[in-house]
Structure formats: structure tokens, C-alpha cells
């Protein structure tokens, strides 16, 4: 007898305003299909019809947090469908909300659902701070680029390395510009200051929240990773226990090469770039900031750069940093950074088999 016998399976095609809910038995018989207006109480009432602890699946789409929390509170076992795994829905001849919800329930019922991880509320809060700060920094960078564009239109180049530092601001205020361009630059400078204030505020909240996790301190021991990058990495990874090993984490970060194999044809390409974009950015950024004092990491980067080029070397070192992050979060310390620890040996005898891996 299956563990799901007697249980109901529920597929939810979630939209911003309305959603379709399809209930079916473990044998695949459809019991009901309803369309509801998105409301926590209405959703809870509909899930209540599925009996005790139903298996419920919804797609990782716009604004899914509230639905997952309501379903969990109602006692359902919630599953989150990975969008990349169900992209075949869009290629059907007939596509509608009922079919989508039915297919989700069918995949779950047959054990073929490609699932995404449902982050707990604490991780979601940290991610919100990290991603909001990233958006603020991006918009401030756009404003700074706008100021540089104005100077380029006038053929001006100021003799400073930081145009928005103290000396740069003095020179920027004195440079002769047409009235319209002067108004634009002044406006952009005020907005840059406003965004700077908001970034500092969010950064303070972010660091205080990240400091509660011991892993935040541990991964800052890795060369190139400071407080901000450590917070980004911690927020994006979440529970390190969901990864079987460092290679799975590197794959999830999109730092592993594409692989295509059919009969005797085998092709390996560039990295997949599928997964957390912010985690991949943080690791690549750290790889570029490794200080010269980190001898073995610098030697690895320089050696691969001489053979394969700078881009491949940076990604290779980013994968190695990702491995160090995995062991730091899993074990609470990083043996590879201990000068008294040797990193030779086989993967079976050494839990940190860095040398046994091929990174180039």
C-alpha cells in the first residue's frame, strides 16, 4: 500500500488576483476544479475540503509566499514546482489554468514533480534585505552613470578617481555646464545622496540580521569575502543541509559547465548560469578581490589564467570559493584555511578534498 493511499493531491495555478485549484485522488481521479479570488480565508476553506494533510503543489510564480504560508498553516504538505522543470506546459496545443493545475497535481501524484526549495520565513526576510539592497545599489549606479554621460556630452574629463568623493563633488560643482545639463547633474547628485542614505540604512539592518547566524562569521575567513558578500551568500544559500555536497552547491549556483551527451557525442560548454544569480555574482566578485596574501588561491587563479584566460580562471576560483563556503557552513570551520592542515589525500579519506578536484 502506498503512503499516499487515501490522500488527496491538490494542484494550484496561482495568479496575482485569482487562482484555480484542482483536487484529485491518488489514482488520478479529478474530484473538483474551482476558481477563487486570492484571499487567505478562501484558500484555507478550499484546502480544508481535501481532508487531513493533503499534498499541495503550486508553482514558484509571482507572490507565492503568502499562499505557501496559508497552506502550511492549514496543515497541508506544500510543494513548490520549479519553473524550469515544468516549462513544457507552455508548448501544449491547449493551455488553460485548469490544465496547468491538473498537470501540477499529476506530477506530484506520480512523484515526478521538479521541486524548488521553500525557504523558511527567517531566510526569506534576510533575502528580502539582500535583494532590496542590491536593487538600491543598482539604481544608484545608474544615476552615477548618468552624471558621467553628461560630462561626456560636454567633452569633459575631471582629474579624479572618484567623481562622487569629496574632491570630485567640489570639481563637479565648479565645472561649466549648460543650464539644462547643470540642472540634471544637480538632480542626479541629490538622488545619489538619497539612495546612499537608504543603502546605509538597509545595510545596517542586513548586517544585524546576518550576524545572528554563526555561518556569517565563518565564511568571512575566506579570502575575498567581506561582511556584505557573506550576507549575500548566506541569504541565497539558506539551509546548507539541502545540498549533498559542494558539487551540488556549485551546480545550484550555476558555476558548472553545460553538459550534452547523446550516443558518442559529448559536448561541454560554458557555465550554465542557472540558479541564484546573486550567489554567482557574490562568488565571482570575491574571486576577483582575493588579496595577494592568499597564496594558494592566487597561485591557482594565476596558473589557470596563463593557460585558459582571465574569465575561466575567475570562474574556476569562484567554484573553489563555493566549495569552501559549503564546508564552512556545514562544519562551522574551514580546515583548508588552516596552515597546519594538509589538503592532500583521496576524497574518501579527507572530507575537504580540494586538491583532488580538477578546477581548470
N, C-alpha and C positions, 0 to 999 in steps of 0.2 A: 504494500500500500504506500502510495506517495505521501510525503509530508504535507502536500498541498491539497489532498483529498478533502472535499467539503469546504475549502476556502474559495472565496471569490476573488477574481482578478479585475482590477479597475484601471482603465486607460483614460487619461485626461489630456485632451488637446487644449492647452492653456493659451488664452489670448489676453490682451490688455483689458478688455471690457467684458467679454463673455467667454465661456468655455463649454466644451462638450465632454460629457462623462459617459463612458461605456462600461457596463458591468457584464462579466461573463463567468461561467463556471470553469473548473479545472479541466473539463473535457472540451471546452471551446464553444459551448452553447451561449449565445448572447442573451442576456436577461433584460437589459434595459439600455436605452441611449437617450440622454436628456441634455438639453442646452440650458445653462443657467447664467444669470448675471453674476459677475465676480463679486462675491460677498462671503466673508468668513463663515457666518452662521449658515448661509445656504449651502456652502460647500460641505460643512460639517454634517448638515442634515442629510445630504445625498450620500455621503460616505457611510453614514450610520445604517443605510439600507443594505450595505454589503456585509453586514454581520460583524463578528468579532475579529479583530486583527487582519483585515483584508490586505492583499498585496496590491499596492497602488503605484502606478508609474506616470510620470509627467516629463515632458521634455525640458531641457535646460534652455528655456527661452526667456524673453524679456520679463523681468519682475517675478521670478518663480519663488523667491524666498518666502513670501507670505503664505503661499499655498503649501509649501513643504512643511512649514511650521504648524499650520492648521491641521494638516493631515496627521502629522506626528502626535499632536495633542489629542486627536480623535482616536488614537490607538492603532493607526494603520502602519504597515511596514512600507516606508516610502522608498521608491527607486527613482533615480534621475537618469533619463536617457541621454546618452551623448549625441549631440547633433551630427557629428561626422559619421557616426555609426549607422544613422538612420536616414542619411541623405537620399537614399533610393526612393523615399516617399515622393519626392518632387518629380520623379521621372515616370510615374504611373499615368496611364491614359485618363483615369478618373481620379481626381484628388478632391476630397472634401473633408470637413472636420470629423465626421463620423468615421470615415475610413481611417483617418490618421489615428484617432483614439482607439479604434478596434485593432489596428496593427500594433500599436504600442502594447496593448493588453495581451495580444497573441505572442509577441516576442517574449514578454515577461513569463507568460504561462509555459512556453516551451523552453525556457532557460537560455534564450538566445539574445537577450537584451544587452546591447553595449552600454554599460553604465558609467556615469560620471560620479565623482565623489561629492557627497553633500557635506559641506563644511559646517561645523557647529557654530552657534552664534558668536562665540568669542573670536574665532578665526575670521568670521565674516566682518566683524567690527574692525579688526586690525587691517583686513584687506581694504575696507572702505577708506580708512585713513591713508593707506599707502597709495591707493589708486587716485584718490582725490588730490593728494599732494602732487602726484605725477602729472595730473591734468593742469593744476595750477602752474607748475614749473614750465610745462609746455606752452601755455598761453603767455607767460612772461617772456619766454624765449622768443615767441613770435613778435611780441612788442619790441624787443631789443633788435630783432632783425629788421623791423620796420624803421627804426631810427637809423640803422646802418644804410638802409635803402635810400633814405632821404639824403644822407651825406653823399652817397654815390651819385645821385642825380645832380648834385651840385659840383661833383668832381673834387670833393674834399676828403682828406685823409688825416685824421688827428694823430699826433705823435704820442699815443698812449697805448698800453697793452690792454687796459680795462677801461673801456669808454664810459662805463657806468660806476666807476670808482669815484673817489673824492676829486682827484685831479681831472679825471675825464669829464665829470659833470661841470667843473669850472670852465674847461675849454669848450664844452658843448654849449654852454650858456653864452659864450662870447663869440662863437663862430657866426659870421654873417650869412643869414638865410633870407630867402624871400618871405614876406609876411605870412602867406598861407602855409609854407613849409615850417616856419617857426612855430606857428600855432599847432601844427600837427606834432612836432617834436615835443613841445611842452606838454601837450595832452598825453602823449605816449610815456613821457617820463613820470607824470603823475600816476598813470595807471601802473607803471612798473613798480613804483613805491607802494601802491596799494596792494598789488599782488605779492610783493615782498613781505608785507605785514601779515597777510593771510598765510603765506607759506611758512613763516616763522611760527605762527600760532598752531598750525596743523602739525608742524614738525615736533613741537613740544608735546602735543597730545600723543603723537605717534611714538616717540621715544619713551614716554612714561608708560604707555601700554605695552610696548615691546619688552621693556626692562623687567616685566613680571615673569617672562619666560626665561629660564636659565640657558636655553639654547642660544638666545640672542648674544649673551656674553661669550659663549664658547666659540661660535663661528667668527667672532671678531678677531680671534687668534690667527685666522687665515690671512696671509699677506694680500693686501689689496682690498679687503673687506672692512669698511668702517661702520659706524652706527646706522647710517641711513641704508646702505646696501644690506646690512644684516637684517634690518627690519623688513625690507622688501622681500628678501629671501625667506625669512621666517613666515611672513604672512602668506606668500604664494604657495609654499610647500604645505603648511599646515601640519597634519599628523604624519611624521616620518614613518610610522609603523605600517602605513598602507603601501609602502614600496618594499619589494622583496630584497632589493639590493641597490647599490649605486648605479648599476647599468640601467635599471628600470627608471630611476630618478633622472638620469641623463636623457633617456628616451622621452620621458614625460616633458622635460624642459625643451625638447626639440633640438637637442645638440648632437643627435646621432644621424648618420648618413641614411639616405633613402636606399632601399634595397628592392630590386626587382629580379625575380628568378622564375624562369619558365623553361623546362627541359634542360638543355645545355646552355641556355642564355642566362647570364648573371650580370647584372649592372648595379653598381653602387654609385650614387650621386652625391650632391651637396646635402647638407643637413636638412632635416625635414621642416624645421621651423613650425612644427605643430605642437601645441602645448601652451604653457604660460609664457606670453611674450615678455612680461615684466621680469620673470625669473631669468629668462635667457639674457635679457638686457643687463641685469644686475651682474650675472656671472661674467659676461663679456667685458663689462665695464671694469670689474675687479681684475680680470686678466690683463687689462691694459694699464692698470695702476699698480701692478706688483712692484715693490721697491727693489732696488739693486741688492739689498741685504738678503733677500730671499734667494740664496744662491742656486739651489737645485731647480726651483721653478723658473728662474731667469734662464738658467742653462738649457732647460727643456724648451722654453719658448724660442730662444735664440737658435738652438740647433734645428728645430723644425722650420723656423723662418728661413734659414740658409738653404734648406733642402726644398721646401714646398711653398714658401712665400709668407708674408706677414698675416694675411687673413686666415689661412689654415692654421698657422701657429697660434693665433689668438683663440680660435675656437677649440683647438686641442687643449690649451691650458685652461680654458673655461670648463671643459669636461673634467679635467683633473681637479679643479676647484670644487666642482659639483660633487665629486667623489668625497673630497674632504668634508664638505658640508654634510653629506649623508652620515658619515661616521661621527662627526661632531654632534649632530642632533640625536643620533641613535644611542651613542655611548656616553655622551656628556663630556668627552675629551677627544683629542685628536693625536693619536700616537705618532703619526707620520711627521708631526711638527716637533716631536721630542728629539733633540740631538742625540740622546743616548739610545734611541730605538733604531734598530736596523730595519730596513724595508725590503730585505731580500727574502727569498723563500717562495714556496709554492702557494697558490691561492687556498689550498686546503689547510696548510699549516699556519698561515698568517691571516688574521681577519682583516688586515689592511694591505692587500696585495697590489700596491701601486706599481711596483716595478714590473710585475708580471703582465701588466696590461700594455697593449700597444696603443699609443695615443697619436701616432703620426701616420 
